[in-house]
Amino acid sequence: MLKGIPNIISPDLMKILMEMGHGDEIVIADGNFPAESLGKRVIRSDGHDGVEILKAILKFFPLDKYVDSPVILMEPKDKDMKIPIWNDYRDIINKYSENKTNIKQISRNEFYKRSEKAYAIIASSELQLYANIILKKGVISK
C-alpha cells in the first residue's frame, strides 16, 4: 500500500492510469455494460459504484482541456429520462477539473464503438441505468 491512494484504486487500475497518455480514454462502466465483450483491457471494480470510482480517479487523472468535451455520457433511448447519477458526476468533475468541463452525450451505439477503442474499461457494480462515462486524459504541466 501507498500513502494517499484510495483503496478503491487497485494496483492494476493505478498501472493503467499511469500508462495512459494524452488523449487516451477510459470508460467507467455500470454493472450492465458489456465490458468484457468490448474492452481490450478490463479492470474489475466489483462492489464499487460509479461515483466513488470517478471521485478516486479524478484525484490523479487530468481531463483533456484541449478538446470540447473530455467527458462523454451514454445518452438514454428515452431522451426525457432523468439520470440522477449524472448530477453527481457533474459535481465531482467540477470539483476536480481545473477549467469548466463540457460534458457531451452520445448514442448507445456510438458509446459502444468508442469504448472498443478506449485504453481500458473499468467494470463497476453500479446499478443506475446509463451510468456509463468516458474520460479523455489530459496533460500535466508546470
Secondary structure, DSSP 4 states (H G I P E B T S, - for coil): --TT--TTS-HHHHHHHHH--TT-EEEEE-TTS-HHHH-SSEEEETT--HHHHHHHHHTT-PBPTTSS-SEEEEPPSSTT---HHHHHHHHHHHHH-SS---EEEE-HHHHHHHHHHSSEEEEE---STT--EEEEB-----
